[in-house]
Amino acid sequence: MSDSAVNAPSNPAPSKNYRRYVLVLLTLVYALNFIDRQILVILQESIKIDMGLSDSQLGLLTGFAFAIFYVSVGIPIARWADLGNRRNIISLAITVWSGMTALSGLTQNYWQLLLARIGVGVGEAGGSPPAHSIISDYYPPERRASALSFYSTGVYLGVLFGFLIGGWINSEFGWRVAFFVVGVPGFLVALLVRFTIRE
């Protein structure tokens, strides 16, 4: 018996329906990623008035503070995804960014909100690299571009629903409730990823 036969994985190839399920679930994860990312932009005027923030503080919250941690942490997390369990990394990442989004609704001052947004950036950095890797494993080269294109629709779904849901909740219940409503469902999705996606 050849070495390749001995070292071949024992798990059977995933079915077409299961591959589709994984792709849809990861696309949902990506949509949540962008909802939690964009929600501050939608709520910024209400937060600015409530907390008495300056334009500079608001700009730091919505731009630099998030981006610098998202970019810098993304590289080591991508390396971790190469070596570790990608499913667990995604599940952990969702838990972190969803938790930090929900905690944003409890903040009482600028610095607390800044730390929460940094936490969102750190969590979201762990979403896409392992998801891309999983999709590449689940789909053969001739179907991979289509699968990744479908996954990319999560960006637009996230922006669309973030503006619709966030704007409405903010006008009806306030910005703090909006953070809770978009953050808490992420915990359920994290569990789905952890217990239904096969690594």
Secondary structure, DSSP 8 states (H G I E B T S, - for coil): --HHHHTS-SS----HHHHHHHHHHHHHHHHHHHHHHHHHHHHHHHHHHHHT--HHHHHIIIIIHHHHHHHHHHHHHHHHHHHS-HHHHHHHHHHHHHHHHHHHTT--SHHHHHHHHHHHHHHHTTTHHHHHHHHHHHS-HHHHHHHHHHHHHHHHHHHHHHHHHHHHHHHHH-HHHHHHHHHTHHHHHHHHHHHH---
